[in-house]
């Protein structure tokens, strides 16, 4: 069923139908609301990460997919801009690794976004070439194995984001040690796969979406579900769903009004958002996924 649905949603022969796609905010059958876990952190900690107060989070449990949680956009519009800017402007450079490194498309120390904004010729080559970034423990796409010899410091803000979201959604004590940021353009897909590279497969994976919409497909206990993801949404794969087959067969344009833009006229008048960043994110989807690599009590691999 996973393969059949993946092919159906991927097809460009006819407009994609969202009739059978789960939209948790509409509370369809098979979806339940989950209450946020209590926290001691002040609201200032959430504001710094661009998050709304946790008491306002809408957390859903997908009952047909054991362990799968969905959070409907817990970010402020400023928060969405903060993370979009991090992914586009800051993270695609050393010591973080990108798919561009292996192809020699960037010289050491070059910033992908800066080159795209200052060199029109290279922009035509590079703008849509960026597919992924790895941070912390760098995922090896060939061997699917993490290594102590391929590891850099995780950005503190990403660690904080993962820790707070883990506490709010499940009361988990999570320390993100690896991140993969994926960039999808219209027509891009992510084939069905299972995330089992981490020694610690008990720790949940946190997946944040920004920009374009996506259909997220997941198969768990012979049940296959399609879920609509929009900018700011968070999916958590825990429990049985942690090792479930999943993929993304379809990327679509974001809906107006864009959730990373202010709605009030006052903020519009003082808006200093870079138009080129807005152009990029309206034609692409950015996905940040955070993972705890090590098993509890371990400080290194092995």
N, C-alpha and C positions, 0 to 999 in steps of 0.2 A: 504493500500500500504506500509506503514511503516513496518508492521509486515512481509509482504511478502519479502520485500527487505532485512530486517534484517536477516531473515532466509536464504535468498539466499547468502548474503555475509559472513554469519557465517559458512555456510556449508563447511565441509572438504572433501566432496566426489569428488570434482573436483577443479582444479586450479582456483583461483578467477580471474574473468575478470574485468579489469579496463576500459573497453570500454565506459561505461556509467557513469563513475565517473568523477566529475568535477575537472579539474586541472586548477585553475585560471590563472596560468602563461601562459597557452596555449591560453588564451582568447577565450574559446568556446562561443557559443550563450548563452545569458542570463547572461553574466558577464561584468561588466563595471569597468573601472579604476576610482578611486576616488583620488582627489588631497589631499595631507597632509594639515592639518591646520597650519597656521603660528604660530610661537612660539617666545618667547623672551629668552628662555633658551639658554645658550651657548652649543656648541658641546661637551664641556668637560663633561657636565652632562650626555650626552648620552654615551660617551666613558666609563665612570665609571660603567655604567650598561651593558656594552658590546653591545651597539646598534650602528648601522651605522647612519650617519647623516640622519635626517628625510626627507630631500629633495630627498634621494635615495630610500625611502620606496616605495614598490609596493602594493598599497591598492586597493582591489577589492570589489565591491558591487555585491552580488549574487541577481540578480533582481527577481528571482522566490521565494526568501525568504526575505520578507520585513524586513529590519533592520539588516540583516546578513552581516558582513564585514569579509574580509579575508586579512591578510597581509603576503606576501611571505617573510619568514625569514628575519626579520630586524636586526639579530644579526651578529656580527663578529664571527670568529671561536673561538677567545679567550672568547667572551661573552657566547657562547654556553657552553664552558668548565666551566666558572664561575658558571652558573646556574645549570648545571649538578652536579658539585661538591657540591654546596649548598644543593641540594635536596638529594644527596646520603650520604654525609659526615656530614653535619652540622644540617640540619633540623630534622632528625629522632631521636630527643632526647628531654627530658624535658627542658622547660615547654610545648613544643609542644606535642600533643597527637597523638598516632598511633594505628592501629588495634592490634599491639602486646601487648599493655598495658592491654587490656581486657582479654587476654589469659595468662597473667603472664609469657610471654616468655622472658621478659627482667626485670632485677632487677632495682630498682630506681637508676637513674643516669647513667645507662649503655648506651653506644653508639652502635646502631645496626651495623653500618659499621665497627667500630673498632673490635667488637666481631667477625664479619664475617672474618676479616683479621687475627685474632690472635688465633682463636679457631676452628680448622677444624671440630670437631664434631658438635658444635653448628651451624657452617656455613651451614652444610647440612640441618639443620632444619630451620634456619632463613633467608637464602639469598632470597628465593622466597616467604617468608611469608609476607613481608612488602607489604601492599596493599594501605594504605593511611596515610596521615599526615594531621592534622588540626592545623591551626595557627590563632591567633587573637581570634575572636569569634569562639568557637569550635562547629562545626555542630554536632547535636545529631542525630545519624543514626536511633535511635528507634523512637523518638518523632518527628523528623524533625523540632525541635524548637531550636532557639538560646536563650541563657540565660546570664544575667549579672554575674551569679555565675560560669559560665564556659567560662572564657575569660582570655587571656594572651596578652602580648604586641606583636603587629605585627612587624616583622623584618623591619627595616627602608628601606632596599634596595628593598623589595617587595612593600612597599608603594610607593616609588619613581618610580619603574618600572610601576606600575599601573597608577599613576598620569600622567607620561610623555606619555605613550601609549594612554591614554584617550584623552589628549590634541591634539596629532598628528592626531589621526584617526577620531575624531568627535568633537573636541573642547569642550569635556566634562570636567566639574570640578568634578573629581571622587576622593574619598578617600577610598582605600581598607581597610576594617575592618575585613575581614575574607579571609582565603585562604584554599583551599583543594588541596593537592598534591596526585595524583593517580599514582600507579605503575602497569603497565600491562606487562605480559609476553605473549609469543606466545601462542595462544589458549584462552587468556583472552578476555572478552567482557564487555561492559557496557550496561546494558539493557536500553530500552527506558524509559525516565522519563522527568518530567518537574521540573525546579528549581523554586520553589515558597516558600521556607522556609524563605527568607529574607523579613522583613517588607517593605523594599524599593525594589519593583520589577520593578521600573522605571529605576534604574541605570543599565547600561549594565554589562554583565559578560565578563571578559577577560580570554581567555584560551590559554595557551602556550604549545607547544609540543616539546619534546626533545627525541632523540634516534630513536626507530623504527617508521616505517610508520603506519598510521591508516586510516581506512575508517570511516569518520564521517557522520552519517545519521541524517537528520533533516526534520521534517514535519511542514509546515507552510501554513495555508489557503488551505489545501487539496493538496498541492504540496510537494512531498518528494524528497529531493536531497541527493546525495552521493558525498562527497568531500574528496579528498585525502589530508591527512595531513602528512607533513614531518618534520624532525627535524628543530626547529627554527620557524616554522609557528605559526601564531597567528589568532585565530578566535574570533570575537566579536559578542555577541548576544545582540542586542539592539532593541528598538521599539517592533514590533510585534513578532520578533523572540526570544525576551527575555523570553517569556513563551511558547515557542514551544517545542513539543516533540522531543527529540534527544537522540542519543546513539552511541556506537562504537561497531559494530559487528565483526570487524577484525583488528588484529595487525599483521604487516609484518616486515620483516627485513629492516633495513635502506639500502639505495643504496650507493655504492662506487662512488666517494670518500666521506668519512664521513665528513659532514660539520663542525664538531667540531675539525677536524685535519687541520694543516697548509698544504698548497699546495706547498710552495717553499722549496727547499732543505736546505736552511740556517736554517729555523725554525725547520725542521726535525732533523737537527744535534744537536740542543740544546734542543730538546723536552724532558721535564721532566714530561709529563703526566703519571699518575699512570696507568700501564697496566691493573690492576684489575678493575679500573673504566671504562676503555674502553671496557673490556670484558663484564661488566654488561650492559652498555648502548647500546651495539650492539645487545643484546638479549632481550631488554625490551623497553617500551615506558614510558616516564615520562610526566605527564600532570600537569601543575600548573594552577589553575583557581582562579581568584581574584574577590571578591565581596564587594560591599558597602552594609552593613547590615542596617544601620540606615537611616531613612527618613531625608531629609534636615531640619536643625534646631533642630534635636534631638541629645542629647549627650549620652543618654542611651536608652535601650529598655523599652517599656511600655508607 
